[in-house]
Amino acid sequence: MAVRKSKSQRIVMGVIFALFVLYAVTLLYPMIWMFLSSLKGSLEYETGNSLDLPKRWLFSNYGLAFESLVVRNKGGGTTSFFGMVWNSVWMNGISIVLGTLVSAITTYTIAKLQFPGKKVFYAVILFMMMLPIYGSMASSLQIKKQLGVFDNVFNVLVSTFAVGGYKFLILYAFFKSVSWSYAEAAYIDGASHFQVFWNVMFPQALAPLAVFAIQDFIAGWNDYMSPLIYMPSYPTIASGLYQYESQMIRGMNYPVYFAGIVISAIPILIIFISMRKTFMTSLSMGGLKG
């Protein structure tokens, strides 16, 4: 039986609903404006009312984005829009695959296995989480230059071995909660430590690891600061568009530039729409029965 709300409750709910609608409008309006602006001509965008609909819907701007959005690299070369997209794909691909494996292996080892210095490793990881990221960026840059991993693919590989943050805490608590009876049964059948991790423990952690992988992809795809600092010769779609705007202060075709931004947002929208239930629902892991 439905509970009837009082008049004051209906008023409060109406105000809250209106506030959420207003908040949604503030989020959607810039995206709609940018999409409509990307379909205008350059002259129409500069001289017309920015709130008007395009007089001619120039979807050809999206084709021009792949041709004209080119940035100059640190070494003197250039990178096309296709190159920016490819750099974003391979950098994120390596970071997500290796980073997920390294995080899972490290967290499982500290949570479940006994070895000398275990508490020291755990304490060091927690201490590193307390250090300010921006305060250590200058020293991190110098270390990578000295190691010879600055501005090359090895920088991406080295970055995947950084374990810490909220992901470590969540995975550590997850592996701690998994019954060790699974591993004992595998050991009785002759499984090695690696086989126990890969065939028994890792599959149970796929749900949280998948969520972390999606979050890392979205963060990496939108990250422009790290490529600018550590990989200046490999502009991604985020850092490349930022550099393009800086390099083309005069004579920039803004509708084509907006078209490039819209294209860059499409993968994120697809992932969010297809994985929204994973984001919005809580994950519960099963244990032993009976």
C-alpha positions in Angstrom: 0.0 0.0 0.0 1.5 3.3 -1.1 2.1 5.9 1.7 0.5 9.2 0.9 2.9 12.1 1.3 2.0 15.2 3.2 1.8 18.6 1.6 5.1 19.8 3.1 6.8 16.6 1.8 5.5 17.2 -1.7 6.7 20.7 -1.7 10.2 19.6 -0.5 10.3 16.9 -3.1 9.2 19.4 -5.8 12.0 21.8 -4.8 14.6 19.1 -4.9 13.4 17.9 -8.3 13.5 21.4 -9.7 17.1 21.8 -8.3 18.2 18.6 -10.0 16.6 19.6 -13.3 18.4 22.9 -13.1 21.7 21.1 -12.3 21.1 18.8 -15.3 20.5 21.7 -17.6 23.8 23.4 -16.5 25.6 20.2 -17.4 23.9 19.5 -20.7 23.7 23.1 -22.0 27.5 23.5 -22.7 27.5 20.1 -24.6 24.5 21.0 -26.7 26.0 24.5 -27.4 29.3 23.0 -28.5 27.6 20.4 -30.7 25.5 23.1 -32.5 28.5 25.3 -32.8 30.5 22.5 -34.5 27.9 22.4 -37.3 28.2 26.1 -38.2 30.5 27.8 -40.6 33.5 29.8 -39.3 32.0 33.2 -40.4 28.6 32.3 -38.9 30.1 31.3 -35.6 32.1 34.6 -35.3 29.4 37.0 -36.5 26.1 35.3 -35.6 24.3 34.7 -32.3 26.0 31.8 -30.5 22.5 30.6 -29.3 21.0 30.4 -32.8 20.7 27.1 -34.7 23.0 26.6 -37.6 21.7 28.1 -40.9 23.5 25.3 -42.7 24.2 22.1 -40.8 27.8 21.5 -41.8 28.5 17.9 -40.8 31.5 18.1 -43.1 33.3 19.9 -40.2 33.7 16.5 -38.6 35.6 15.3 -41.7 37.7 18.5 -41.7 38.6 17.8 -38.1 40.6 14.7 -39.1 42.3 16.7 -41.9 43.1 20.1 -40.3 43.6 19.3 -36.5 47.4 18.9 -36.6 49.8 19.8 -33.8 53.5 20.5 -33.8 55.5 18.2 -31.5 58.4 19.0 -29.3 60.9 17.4 -31.7 59.7 19.5 -34.7 57.4 16.9 -36.2 53.6 17.0 -36.5 50.8 14.7 -35.3 47.5 14.4 -37.1 44.1 13.9 -35.4 44.3 10.2 -36.2 47.7 10.1 -34.5 46.3 11.7 -31.4 43.5 9.1 -31.2 46.0 6.3 -31.7 48.3 7.7 -29.0 45.3 7.8 -26.6 44.4 4.2 -27.5 47.8 2.5 -27.1 48.8 4.5 -24.0 45.5 3.7 -22.3 45.6 0.1 -23.5 49.0 -0.6 -22.0 48.3 1.3 -18.8 45.0 -0.5 -18.2 46.1 -4.0 -19.0 49.4 -3.9 -17.2 48.2 -1.7 -14.4 45.3 -3.9 -13.6 47.5 -7.0 -13.5 50.2 -5.3 -11.3 47.6 -4.0 -8.9 45.9 -7.4 -8.6 49.1 -9.3 -8.1 50.6 -6.8 -5.6 47.4 -6.5 -3.6 46.8 -10.2 -3.5 50.4 -10.9 -2.4 50.2 -8.4 0.5 46.7 -9.4 1.6 47.1 -13.2 1.4 50.7 -14.4 1.4 53.2 -14.4 4.2 56.7 -13.1 3.5 59.4 -11.0 5.3 58.8 -7.3 5.2 55.1 -7.6 4.4 54.0 -5.0 6.9 56.8 -2.7 5.7 55.5 -2.8 2.1 51.9 -2.2 3.4 53.1 0.8 5.5 55.1 2.3 2.6 52.1 2.1 0.2 49.9 3.8 2.8 52.6 6.5 3.4 52.9 7.1 -0.3 49.1 7.7 -0.5 49.6 10.6 2.0 52.1 12.5 -0.1 50.8 15.3 -2.4 51.0 14.3 -6.0 51.9 17.7 -7.3 54.6 18.1 -4.8 56.4 15.0 -6.1 55.9 15.7 -9.8 59.1 17.6 -10.3 61.2 14.9 -8.7 59.3 12.2 -10.7 60.1 14.0 -13.9 63.9 14.2 -13.1 64.0 10.5 -12.1 62.4 9.5 -15.4 64.9 11.6 -17.4 67.8 10.0 -15.5 66.4 6.5 -16.1 66.0 7.2 -19.8 62.2 6.6 -19.8 61.1 10.2 -20.4 59.1 10.8 -23.6 59.1 7.2 -24.8 57.0 4.0 -24.5 59.0 2.9 -21.5 57.5 5.7 -19.5 54.1 4.2 -19.9 55.4 0.8 -18.8 57.1 2.2 -15.7 54.0 4.1 -14.8 51.9 0.9 -14.6 54.0 -0.3 -11.6 52.7 2.5 -9.4 50.4 0.8 -6.9 48.4 2.7 -4.3 45.4 4.9 -3.9 41.8 3.9 -3.2 42.1 1.0 -5.6 44.7 -0.6 -3.4 42.6 -0.2 -0.3 39.5 -1.7 -2.0 41.3 -4.6 -3.5 43.2 -5.3 -0.3 39.9 -5.5 1.6 38.4 -7.6 -1.1 41.2 -10.2 -1.1 41.1 -10.2 2.7 37.5 -11.1 2.6 37.9 -14.0 0.2 38.0 -17.4 2.0 41.3 -19.1 2.0 39.5 -22.4 1.6 39.5 -21.8 -2.2 43.3 -21.7 -2.2 43.7 -24.7 0.1 41.6 -26.8 -2.2 43.7 -25.8 -5.2 47.0 -26.5 -3.2 45.7 -30.0 -2.4 45.2 -30.6 -6.1 48.9 -29.6 -6.7 48.4 -26.0 -7.9 51.3 -23.5 -7.6 51.1 -20.0 -6.0 50.7 -18.5 -9.5 48.0 -21.0 -10.5 46.0 -20.2 -7.3 46.2 -16.5 -8.1 45.4 -16.8 -11.8 42.8 -19.5 -11.8 41.1 -19.1 -8.3 41.6 -15.6 -6.9 41.9 -13.4 -10.0 38.6 -14.5 -11.6 36.8 -13.6 -8.4 38.2 -10.1 -8.5 37.2 -9.4 -12.2 34.1 -7.3 -11.2 36.0 -4.7 -9.2 38.9 -4.8 -11.5 36.6 -4.2 -14.5 35.2 -1.1 -12.7 38.7 0.2 -12.0 39.7 -0.4 -15.6 36.8 1.6 -17.0 37.5 4.4 -14.6 41.2 4.4 -15.5 40.3 4.5 -19.2 38.0 7.5 -18.8 40.6 9.3 -16.6 43.4 8.5 -19.0 41.4 9.5 -22.1 40.6 12.9 -20.6 44.1 13.5 -19.0 46.0 16.2 -20.8 48.6 17.1 -18.1 50.5 13.8 -17.9 51.1 13.5 -21.7 52.2 17.2 -21.8 54.8 16.7 -19.0 56.0 13.1 -19.6 55.2 12.4 -23.2 55.5 15.7 -25.1 56.3 14.0 -28.4 53.2 11.8 -28.3 50.2 14.1 -28.0 47.0 12.3 -27.1 43.6 13.5 -28.1 43.2 15.5 -24.9 46.7 17.0 -24.8 46.7 17.4 -28.6 43.6 19.5 -28.7 44.9 21.6 -25.9 48.2 22.2 -27.8 46.3 22.9 -31.0 44.3 25.7 -29.3 47.5 27.1 -27.9 49.3 27.0 -31.2 46.4 28.4 -33.3 45.6 31.6 -31.4 44.9 33.3 -34.7 43.0 32.0 -37.6 41.5 29.0 -35.8 38.4 27.5 -37.2 36.4 27.1 -34.0 33.5 25.0 -35.4 36.1 22.4 -36.7 37.9 22.5 -33.3 34.6 21.9 -31.5 33.9 19.0 -33.9 37.2 17.5 -32.8 36.2 17.9 -29.1 32.8 16.2 -29.8 34.6 13.3 -31.5 36.9 12.9 -28.6 33.9 12.7 -26.2 32.1 9.9 -28.2 34.2 6.9 -26.8 33.5 8.1 -23.2 29.8 8.5 -23.9 29.6 5.0 -25.4 31.4 3.4 -22.5 29.3 5.3 -19.9 26.0 4.4 -21.6 26.9 0.8 -22.1 28.4 0.3 -18.6 26.0 2.6 -16.6 24.6 -0.3 -14.6 28.1 -1.3 -13.5 28.7 2.3 -12.3 25.3 2.7 -10.6 24.9 -0.6 -8.9 27.0 -2.0 -6.1 29.0 -5.2 -6.5 28.6 -8.1 -4.1 30.9 -11.0 -4.1 29.9 -14.5 -3.2 31.6 -16.9 -0.8 31.4 -20.5 0.3 28.0 -22.1 0.6 27.0 -24.6 3.2 
